[in-house]
Amino acid sequence: MAYKLAIVTAIYFVLVLGSGCVGGEASLYQKFQAEDPSLRIEAALEAARVRDPRAVSYLVDRLEDSEPDVRFFSFQALKEITGKTMGWQYYDRPALRAVAVSKWRQWLRQGREDQVLQSNDNGGGI
């Protein structure tokens, strides 16, 4: 799973960063809210790279992004950080993706994000 993310990340950096599309010194969390989709993708990739459990709620929000690429990279980051999919598939119809997003939100409300945080803080894997 990690090697697939590495390959996709490499392609992204060649295409987007190489073209000079990504800007500034915005924080990871600010980038999740940026108008530029390439910044939102960059945030998802960075969150996955550092396995940032604090980014999980932002990533869940991005599963409903208007840009398919942002949704795809956000999902890949969620899988990397949590080891879960909640049934979300980038190629599903919007109604099916909405059901999976609802499961992610329920998972967050139940405080499961804290379990990921504790696991990562203790050096444990998912």
DSSP file (Angstrom, degrees, kcal/mol; ACC not computed):
  #  RESIDUE AA STRUCTURE BP1 BP2  ACC     N-H-->O    O-->H-N    N-H-->O    O-->H-N    TCO  KAPPA ALPHA  PHI   PSI    X-CA   Y-CA   Z-CA
    1    1 A M     >        0   0    0      0, 0.0     4,-1.8     0, 0.0     5,-0.2   0.000 360.0 360.0 360.0 -42.7    0.0    0.0    0.0
    2    2 A A  H  >  +     0   0    0      1,-0.2     4,-2.2     2,-0.2     5,-0.1   0.863 360.0  54.8 -65.8 -35.3    2.8    2.4    0.9
    3    3 A Y  H  > S+     0   0    0      2,-0.2     4,-2.1     1,-0.2    -1,-0.2   0.862 105.6  52.8 -68.8 -33.0    4.6    1.9   -2.4
    4    4 A K  H  > S+     0   0    0      2,-0.2     4,-2.5     1,-0.2     5,-0.2   0.925 110.0  47.9 -64.8 -43.6    1.5    2.8   -4.4
    5    5 A L  H  X S+     0   0    0     -4,-1.8     4,-2.7     1,-0.2    -2,-0.2   0.894 110.1  53.1 -63.2 -38.8    1.2    6.0   -2.5
    6    6 A A  H  X S+     0   0    0     -4,-2.2     4,-2.3     2,-0.2    -1,-0.2   0.899 110.2  47.1 -63.1 -40.9    4.9    6.7   -3.1
    7    7 A I  H  X S+     0   0    0     -4,-2.1     4,-2.3     2,-0.2    -2,-0.2   0.940 114.1  46.3 -66.7 -46.9    4.4    6.2   -6.8
    8    8 A V  H  X S+     0   0    0     -4,-2.5     4,-2.4     1,-0.2    -2,-0.2   0.896 112.6  51.4 -62.8 -40.1    1.3    8.4   -7.0
    9    9 A T  H  X S+     0   0    0     -4,-2.7     4,-2.7    -5,-0.2    -1,-0.2   0.918 108.5  51.1 -62.3 -44.0    3.1   11.0   -4.9
   10   10 A A  H  X S+     0   0    0     -4,-2.3     4,-2.1     1,-0.2    -2,-0.2   0.914 110.4  48.8 -60.7 -43.4    6.1   11.0   -7.2
   11   11 A I  H  X S+     0   0    0     -4,-2.3     4,-2.6     1,-0.2     5,-0.3   0.924 111.0  51.1 -62.4 -43.9    3.9   11.5  -10.2
   12   12 A Y  H  X>S+     0   0    0     -4,-2.4     4,-3.5     1,-0.2     5,-0.8   0.940 109.5  49.3 -58.2 -48.4    2.1   14.4   -8.5
   13   13 A F  I  <>S+     0   0    0     -4,-2.7     5,-1.6     1,-0.2    -1,-0.2   0.871 112.0  48.7 -63.5 -36.4    5.3   16.1   -7.6
   14   14 A V  I  <5S+     0   0    0     -4,-2.1    -1,-0.2    -5,-0.2    -2,-0.2   0.940 120.2  36.4 -66.1 -46.2    6.6   15.8  -11.2
   15   15 A L  I  <5S+     0   0    0     -4,-2.6     4,-0.3    -5,-0.2    -2,-0.2   0.923 131.2  23.5 -75.5 -45.6    3.4   17.1  -12.7
   16   16 A V  I  <>S+     0   0    0     -4,-3.5     5,-1.8    -5,-0.3     3,-0.5   0.940 127.5  38.8 -91.7 -53.6    2.3   19.8  -10.2
   17   17 A L  I > <S+     0   0    0     -5,-0.8     3,-1.4     1,-0.2    -3,-0.2   0.886 113.6  57.0 -67.8 -36.1    5.3   20.9   -8.3
   18   18 A G  T 3 <S+     0   0    0     -5,-1.6    -1,-0.2    -6,-0.3    -2,-0.2   0.781 105.1  52.5 -63.7 -26.2    7.5   20.8  -11.4
   19   19 A S  T 3 5S-     0   0    0     -3,-0.5    -1,-0.3    -4,-0.3    -2,-0.2   0.474 113.8-117.9 -89.7  -1.3    5.1   23.2  -13.1
   20   20 A G  T < 5S+     0   0    0     -3,-1.4    -3,-0.2    -4,-0.3    -2,-0.1   0.753  72.1 133.6  76.0  23.8    5.3   25.7  -10.2
   21   21 A C      < +     0   0    0     -5,-1.8     2,-0.4     2,-0.1    -4,-0.2   0.683  48.7  79.7 -81.4 -17.7    1.6   25.4   -9.4
   22   22 A V        -     0   0    0     -6,-0.3     2,-0.2    -5,-0.1    17,-0.0  -0.760  66.0-171.6 -98.1 135.0    2.0   25.1   -5.6
   23   23 A G        -     0   0    0     -2,-0.4     3,-0.3     0, 0.0    -2,-0.1  -0.626  18.7 -10.2-119.2 175.6    2.7   28.2   -3.6
   24   24 A G  S    S-     0   0    0     -2,-0.2    -2,-0.0     1,-0.2     0, 0.0   0.591  73.9 -64.7  48.0-170.8    3.6   29.7   -0.3
   25   25 A E        +     0   0    0      2,-0.0    -1,-0.2     0, 0.0     0, 0.0  -0.040  67.4 149.8-108.0  25.8    4.1   29.0    3.3
   26   26 A A        -     0   0    0     -3,-0.3     5,-0.0     1,-0.1     2,-0.0  -0.304  50.2-109.3 -62.7 145.3    0.5   28.0    4.2
   27   27 A S     >  -     0   0    0      1,-0.1     4,-2.2     4,-0.0     5,-0.2  -0.266  29.8-104.2 -69.6 163.3    0.2   25.5    7.0
   28   28 A L  H  > S+     0   0    0      1,-0.2     4,-1.1     2,-0.2    -1,-0.1   0.914 122.7  47.8 -52.4 -47.2   -0.9   22.0    6.2
   29   29 A Y  H  > S+     0   0    0      1,-0.2     4,-0.5     2,-0.2    -1,-0.2   0.815 109.0  53.0 -71.5 -31.2   -4.4   22.7    7.6
   30   30 A Q  H >4 S+     0   0    0      1,-0.2     3,-1.1     2,-0.2     4,-0.3   0.869 103.8  58.4 -67.6 -36.3   -4.8   25.9    5.7
   31   31 A K  H >< S+     0   0    0     -4,-2.2     3,-1.1     1,-0.3    -2,-0.2   0.824  95.1  63.2 -65.0 -30.8   -3.9   24.1    2.5
   32   32 A F  H 3< S+     0   0    0     -4,-1.1    -1,-0.3     1,-0.2    -2,-0.2   0.796 109.6  41.6 -61.6 -25.8   -6.9   21.7    3.0
   33   33 A Q  T << S+     0   0    0     -3,-1.1    -1,-0.2    -4,-0.5    -2,-0.2   0.371  88.9 124.8-102.1   2.9   -9.1   24.8    2.7
   34   34 A A    <   -     0   0    0     -3,-1.1     6,-0.1    -4,-0.3    -3,-0.1  -0.239  63.5-133.8 -65.8 150.7   -7.3   26.4   -0.2
   35   35 A E  S    S+     0   0    0      4,-0.1    -1,-0.1     5,-0.0    -4,-0.0   0.844  88.5  84.2 -69.4 -34.1   -9.1   27.3   -3.4
   36   36 A D  S >> S-     0   0    0      1,-0.2     4,-1.4     2,-0.0     3,-1.0  -0.592  72.2-150.9 -75.2 117.7   -6.3   25.8   -5.5
   37   37 A P  H 3> S+     0   0    0      0, 0.0     4,-2.5     0, 0.0     5,-0.2   0.823  94.4  62.7 -59.7 -30.7   -6.9   22.0   -5.8
   38   38 A S  H 3> S+     0   0    0      1,-0.2     4,-2.2     2,-0.2     5,-0.1   0.844 102.8  50.1 -65.3 -30.8   -3.2   21.4   -6.1
   39   39 A L  H <> S+     0   0    0     -3,-1.0     4,-2.2     2,-0.2    -1,-0.2   0.871 109.3  50.8 -72.5 -36.8   -2.7   22.8   -2.6
   40   40 A R  H  X S+     0   0    0     -4,-1.4     4,-1.9     2,-0.2    -2,-0.2   0.896 112.0  47.7 -66.3 -38.7   -5.5   20.6   -1.2
   41   41 A I  H  X S+     0   0    0     -4,-2.5     4,-2.6     2,-0.2     5,-0.2   0.919 109.5  53.4 -64.9 -43.5   -3.8   17.6   -2.9
   42   42 A E  H  X S+     0   0    0     -4,-2.2     4,-2.5     1,-0.2    -2,-0.2   0.898 107.7  51.4 -58.0 -41.0   -0.4   18.7   -1.4
   43   43 A A  H  X S+     0   0    0     -4,-2.2     4,-2.6     2,-0.2    -1,-0.2   0.921 109.8  49.1 -63.0 -43.8   -2.0   18.8    2.0
   44   44 A A  H  X S+     0   0    0     -4,-1.9     4,-2.1     1,-0.2    -2,-0.2   0.918 112.3  48.1 -62.2 -43.5   -3.4   15.2    1.6
   45   45 A L  H  X S+     0   0    0     -4,-2.6     4,-2.5     2,-0.2    -1,-0.2   0.903 112.7  48.0 -64.7 -41.3    0.0   13.9    0.5
   46   46 A E  H  X S+     0   0    0     -4,-2.5     4,-2.3    -5,-0.2     5,-0.2   0.915 109.8  52.4 -66.0 -42.6    1.8   15.6    3.3
   47   47 A A  H  X>S+     0   0    0     -4,-2.6     5,-2.2     1,-0.2     4,-0.6   0.906 112.9  45.4 -59.6 -41.4   -0.7   14.3    5.9
   48   48 A A  H  <5S+     0   0    0     -4,-2.1     3,-0.5     3,-0.2    -2,-0.2   0.911 109.6  55.1 -67.6 -41.7   -0.1   10.8    4.5
   49   49 A R  H  <5S+     0   0    0     -4,-2.5    -2,-0.2     1,-0.3    -1,-0.2   0.899 119.8  31.0 -60.3 -41.5    3.6   11.2    4.5
   50   50 A V  H  <5S-     0   0    0     -4,-2.3    -1,-0.3    -5,-0.1    -2,-0.2   0.427 105.1-127.8 -97.4   0.9    3.8   12.1    8.1
   51   51 A R  T  <5 -     0   0    0     -4,-0.6    -3,-0.2    -3,-0.5    -4,-0.1   0.946  35.6-171.4  51.2  56.0    0.8   10.0    9.1
   52   52 A D    > < -     0   0    0     -5,-2.2     3,-1.5     1,-0.2     4,-0.2  -0.686  17.9-170.7 -84.5 103.5   -0.8   13.0   10.8
   53   53 A P  G >  S+     0   0    0      0, 0.0     3,-1.2     0, 0.0     4,-0.3   0.736  83.8  67.7 -67.3 -20.2   -3.9   11.8   12.7
   54   54 A R  G 3  S+     0   0    0      1,-0.2     4,-0.3     2,-0.1     3,-0.3   0.693  94.7  58.6 -70.8 -16.5   -4.9   15.4   13.3
   55   55 A A  G <> S+     0   0    0     -3,-1.5     4,-2.6     1,-0.2    -1,-0.2   0.538  78.1  94.0 -86.7  -7.2   -5.5   15.7    9.6
   56   56 A V  H <> S+     0   0    0     -3,-1.2     4,-2.6     1,-0.2     5,-0.2   0.897  83.8  48.7 -57.4 -45.5   -8.1   13.0    9.5
   57   57 A S  H  > S+     0   0    0     -4,-0.3     4,-1.9    -3,-0.3    -1,-0.2   0.886 112.5  49.4 -64.6 -36.5  -11.2   15.2    9.9
   58   58 A Y  H  > S+     0   0    0     -4,-0.3     4,-1.9    -3,-0.2    -1,-0.2   0.911 110.9  50.3 -64.6 -41.8   -9.9   17.5    7.1
   59   59 A L  H  X S+     0   0    0     -4,-2.6     4,-0.8     1,-0.2    -2,-0.2   0.893 107.3  53.1 -64.5 -40.3   -9.3   14.5    4.9
   60   60 A V  H >< S+     0   0    0     -4,-2.6     3,-1.0     1,-0.2     4,-0.3   0.920 108.3  51.3 -61.3 -42.3  -12.9   13.3    5.5
   61   61 A D  H >< S+     0   0    0     -4,-1.9     3,-1.6     1,-0.2    -1,-0.2   0.896 105.0  56.5 -59.2 -39.8  -14.1   16.7    4.5
   62   62 A R  H >< S+     0   0    0     -4,-1.9     3,-1.8     1,-0.3    -1,-0.2   0.639  86.0  78.9 -71.0 -13.5  -12.1   16.5    1.3
   63   63 A L  T << S+     0   0    0     -3,-1.0    -1,-0.3    -4,-0.8    -2,-0.2   0.692  97.7  47.0 -64.5 -16.1  -13.8   13.2    0.4
   64   64 A E  T <  S+     0   0    0     -3,-1.6    -1,-0.3    -4,-0.3    -2,-0.2   0.146  85.8 137.2-107.8  16.9  -16.7   15.5   -0.7
   65   65 A D    <   -     0   0    0     -3,-1.8     6,-0.1     2,-0.1    -3,-0.1  -0.239  62.5-126.2 -62.6 151.3  -14.4   17.9   -2.7
   66   66 A S  S    S+     0   0    0      4,-0.0    -1,-0.1     5,-0.0    -4,-0.0   0.722  93.7  77.0 -70.7 -21.0  -15.6   19.1   -6.0
   67   67 A E  S  > S-     0   0    0      1,-0.1     4,-2.0   -30,-0.0     3,-0.3  -0.819  72.1-150.4 -96.3 122.2  -12.4   17.9   -7.6
   68   68 A P  H  > S+     0   0    0      0, 0.0     4,-2.6     0, 0.0    -1,-0.1   0.858  96.8  55.1 -57.7 -37.5  -12.0   14.2   -8.2
   69   69 A D  H  > S+     0   0    0      2,-0.2     4,-2.6     1,-0.2     5,-0.2   0.887 106.5  50.6 -66.0 -37.7   -8.3   14.2   -7.8
   70   70 A V  H  > S+     0   0    0     -3,-0.3     4,-2.3     2,-0.2     5,-0.2   0.929 111.2  48.9 -64.0 -44.5   -8.6   15.9   -4.4
   71   71 A R  H  X S+     0   0    0     -4,-2.0     4,-2.3     2,-0.2    -2,-0.2   0.931 112.0  49.6 -59.4 -45.4  -11.1   13.2   -3.3
   72   72 A F  H  X S+     0   0    0     -4,-2.6     4,-2.3     1,-0.2    -2,-0.2   0.945 113.9  42.6 -60.9 -51.1   -8.8   10.4   -4.6
   73   73 A F  H  X S+     0   0    0     -4,-2.6     4,-2.1     1,-0.2    -1,-0.2   0.850 112.7  54.2 -67.9 -33.3   -5.6   11.7   -2.8
   74   74 A S  H  X S+     0   0    0     -4,-2.3     4,-2.4    -5,-0.2    -1,-0.2   0.913 109.4  48.2 -64.8 -41.7   -7.6   12.5    0.4
   75   75 A F  H  X S+     0   0    0     -4,-2.3     4,-2.5    -5,-0.2    -2,-0.2   0.919 109.6  51.8 -64.4 -43.4   -8.9    8.9    0.5
   76   76 A Q  H  X S+     0   0    0     -4,-2.3     4,-2.1     1,-0.2    -1,-0.2   0.901 110.6  49.3 -60.1 -39.9   -5.4    7.5   -0.1
   77   77 A A  H  X S+     0   0    0     -4,-2.1     4,-2.6     2,-0.2     5,-0.2   0.911 109.0  51.9 -65.9 -42.0   -4.1    9.6    2.8
   78   78 A L  H  X>S+     0   0    0     -4,-2.4     4,-3.1     1,-0.2     5,-0.6   0.920 110.3  48.7 -60.1 -43.3   -7.0    8.4    5.0
   79   79 A K  H  X5S+     0   0    0     -4,-2.5     4,-1.7     1,-0.2    -1,-0.2   0.905 112.4  49.0 -62.4 -40.6   -6.1    4.7    4.2
   80   80 A E  H  <5S+     0   0    0     -4,-2.1    -2,-0.2    -5,-0.2    -1,-0.2   0.901 118.7  38.1 -65.5 -41.5   -2.5    5.4    5.0
   81   81 A I  H  <5S+     0   0    0     -4,-2.6    -2,-0.2    -5,-0.1    -1,-0.2   0.902 133.2  20.5 -78.7 -42.9   -3.2    7.1    8.3
   82   82 A T  H  <5S-     0   0    0     -4,-3.1    -3,-0.2    -5,-0.2    -2,-0.2   0.691  86.8-131.5-104.1 -21.5   -6.1    4.9    9.6
   83   83 A G  S  <<S+     0   0    0     -4,-1.7     2,-0.3    -5,-0.6    -4,-0.2   0.627  72.3 112.2  76.1  12.6   -5.8    1.7    7.7
   84   84 A K        -     0   0    0     -6,-0.5    -1,-0.3     1,-0.1    -2,-0.2  -0.794  45.1-178.3-120.1 158.8   -9.6    2.0    7.0
   85   85 A T    >   -     0   0    0     -2,-0.3     3,-2.2    -3,-0.1    -1,-0.1   0.586  23.4-150.2-123.1 -26.1  -11.8    2.6    3.9
   86   86 A M  T 3  S-     0   0    0      1,-0.3    17,-0.2    17,-0.1    18,-0.1   0.716  71.8 -67.4  55.6  22.6  -15.3    2.7    5.3
   87   87 A G  T 3  S+     0   0    0      1,-0.3    -1,-0.3    16,-0.1     2,-0.3   0.520  92.8 151.4  81.1   5.4  -16.4    1.4    1.9
   88   88 A W    <   +     0   0    0     -3,-2.2     2,-0.4    12,-0.2    -1,-0.3  -0.532  18.9 179.3 -74.4 132.9  -15.4    4.6    0.1
   89   89 A Q    >   -     0   0    0     -2,-0.3     3,-1.6     4,-0.1    11,-0.1  -0.999  29.3-140.3-133.9 131.3  -14.4    4.2   -3.5
   90   90 A Y  T 3  S+     0   0    0     -2,-0.4    -1,-0.1     1,-0.3   -18,-0.1   0.782 103.2  52.4 -62.4 -26.4  -13.4    7.0   -5.8
   91   91 A Y  T 3  S+     0   0    0     -3,-0.0    -1,-0.3     2,-0.0    -3,-0.0   0.500  86.6 108.8 -90.1  -4.0  -15.3    5.5   -8.7
   92   92 A D  S <  S-     0   0    0     -3,-1.6    -4,-0.0     1,-0.1     5,-0.0  -0.270  81.0 -93.7 -68.3 158.1  -18.6    5.1   -6.9
   93   93 A R    >>  -     0   0    0      1,-0.1     4,-2.3     4,-0.0     3,-0.5  -0.323  42.2-104.1 -63.7 155.4  -21.6    7.2   -7.7
   94   94 A P  H 3> S+     0   0    0      0, 0.0     4,-2.4     0, 0.0     5,-0.2   0.852 120.2  56.5 -53.1 -38.4  -22.0   10.3   -5.4
   95   95 A A  H 3> S+     0   0    0      1,-0.2     4,-1.4     2,-0.2     5,-0.1   0.900 109.3  45.3 -63.8 -39.7  -24.8    8.6   -3.4
   96   96 A L  H <> S+     0   0    0     -3,-0.5     4,-1.8     2,-0.2    -1,-0.2   0.882 112.1  51.3 -70.6 -37.8  -22.6    5.7   -2.5
   97   97 A R  H  X S+     0   0    0     -4,-2.3     4,-2.6     1,-0.2    -2,-0.2   0.888 106.4  56.1 -64.4 -36.9  -19.7    7.9   -1.7
   98   98 A A  H  X S+     0   0    0     -4,-2.4     4,-2.2    -5,-0.2    -1,-0.2   0.871 104.2  52.9 -63.1 -37.0  -22.0    9.9    0.6
   99   99 A V  H  X S+     0   0    0     -4,-1.4     4,-1.6     2,-0.2    -1,-0.2   0.930 111.0  46.6 -62.9 -44.7  -22.9    6.8    2.5
  100  100 A A  H  X S+     0   0    0     -4,-1.8     4,-2.1     2,-0.2    -2,-0.2   0.897 110.2  52.5 -65.7 -40.0  -19.2    6.1    3.1
  101  101 A V  H  X S+     0   0    0     -4,-2.6     4,-2.7     1,-0.2    -1,-0.2   0.895 106.0  55.2 -62.0 -38.8  -18.5    9.7    4.1
  102  102 A S  H  X S+     0   0    0     -4,-2.2     4,-2.2     1,-0.2    -1,-0.2   0.889 106.7  50.4 -60.3 -39.1  -21.3    9.3    6.6
  103  103 A K  H  X S+     0   0    0     -4,-1.6     4,-2.3     2,-0.2    -2,-0.2   0.895 109.5  50.9 -65.3 -40.2  -19.5    6.3    8.1
  104  104 A W  H  X S+     0   0    0     -4,-2.1     4,-2.3     2,-0.2    -2,-0.2   0.932 110.7  48.8 -61.6 -44.8  -16.3    8.3    8.3
  105  105 A R  H  X S+     0   0    0     -4,-2.7     4,-2.5     1,-0.2    -2,-0.2   0.890 110.6  50.2 -64.7 -39.0  -18.1   11.1   10.1
  106  106 A Q  H  X S+     0   0    0     -4,-2.2     4,-1.7     2,-0.2    -1,-0.2   0.910 108.9  52.7 -63.2 -41.7  -19.7    8.7   12.5
  107  107 A W  H  <>S+     0   0    0     -4,-2.3     5,-1.9     1,-0.2     6,-0.3   0.900 110.4  47.9 -59.6 -42.5  -16.3    7.1   13.2
  108  108 A L  H ><5S+     0   0    0     -4,-2.3     3,-1.9     1,-0.2     5,-0.3   0.920 108.8  53.2 -65.4 -43.8  -15.0   10.6   14.0
  109  109 A R  H 3<5S+     0   0    0     -4,-2.5    -1,-0.2     1,-0.3    -2,-0.2   0.812 103.1  58.9 -61.9 -29.6  -17.9   11.4   16.3
  110  110 A Q  T 3<5S-     0   0    0     -4,-1.7    -1,-0.3    -5,-0.2    -2,-0.2   0.424 118.6-112.7 -80.8   2.6  -17.2    8.2   18.2
  111  111 A G  T X>5S+     0   0    0     -3,-1.9     3,-1.0    -5,-0.1     4,-0.7   0.678  73.3 138.4  79.0  17.0  -13.7    9.5   19.0
  112  112 A R  H >>< +     0   0    0     -5,-1.9     4,-1.5     1,-0.3     3,-0.5   0.786  62.6  69.5 -67.1 -25.8  -11.9    6.9   16.9
  113  113 A E  H 3> S+     0   0    0     -6,-0.3     4,-2.3    -5,-0.3    -1,-0.3   0.865  93.6  58.2 -58.0 -35.5   -9.6    9.6   15.6
  114  114 A D  H <> S+     0   0    0     -3,-1.0     4,-2.8     1,-0.2    -1,-0.2   0.853 100.6  55.7 -64.0 -34.2   -8.1    9.7   19.1
  115  115 A Q  H <X S+     0   0    0     -4,-0.7     4,-2.4    -3,-0.5    -1,-0.2   0.900 108.3  47.5 -64.4 -39.9   -7.3    6.0   18.8
  116  116 A V  H  X S+     0   0    0     -4,-1.5     4,-2.7     2,-0.2     5,-0.2   0.925 111.9  51.1 -64.7 -44.0   -5.3    6.7   15.7
  117  117 A L  H  X S+     0   0    0     -4,-2.3     4,-2.6     1,-0.2    -2,-0.2   0.925 112.4  45.3 -59.0 -47.2   -3.6    9.6   17.5
  118  118 A Q  H  X S+     0   0    0     -4,-2.8     4,-1.9     2,-0.2     6,-0.3   0.909 112.9  50.8 -64.3 -41.9   -2.6    7.4   20.5
  119  119 A S  H  <>S+     0   0    0     -4,-2.4     5,-2.2    -5,-0.2    -2,-0.2   0.918 114.1  43.5 -62.2 -44.2   -1.4    4.6   18.2
  120  120 A N  H ><5S+     0   0    0     -4,-2.7     3,-1.2     1,-0.2    -2,-0.2   0.879 112.3  53.1 -70.5 -38.0    0.8    6.9   16.2
  121  121 A D  H 3<5S+     0   0    0     -4,-2.6    -1,-0.2     1,-0.3    -2,-0.2   0.830 108.1  51.3 -65.6 -31.2    2.1    8.7   19.3
  122  122 A N  T 3<5S-     0   0    0     -4,-1.9    -1,-0.3    -5,-0.2    -2,-0.2   0.399 118.2-112.1 -86.6   3.5    3.1    5.4   20.8
  123  123 A G  T < 5S+     0   0    0     -3,-1.2    -3,-0.2     1,-0.3     2,-0.2   0.556  72.6 139.3  80.0   6.5    5.0    4.4   17.7
  124  124 A G      < -     0   0    0     -5,-2.2    -1,-0.3    -6,-0.3     2,-0.1  -0.488  48.5-124.5 -84.8 155.3    2.5    1.7   16.9
  125  125 A G              0   0    0     -2,-0.2    -1,-0.1    -3,-0.1    -3,-0.0  -0.348 360.0 360.0 -88.0 174.3    1.2    0.9   13.5
  126  126 A I              0   0    0    -46,-0.2    -1,-0.1    -2,-0.1    -2,-0.0   0.390 360.0 360.0 -96.7 360.0   -2.4    0.8   12.4
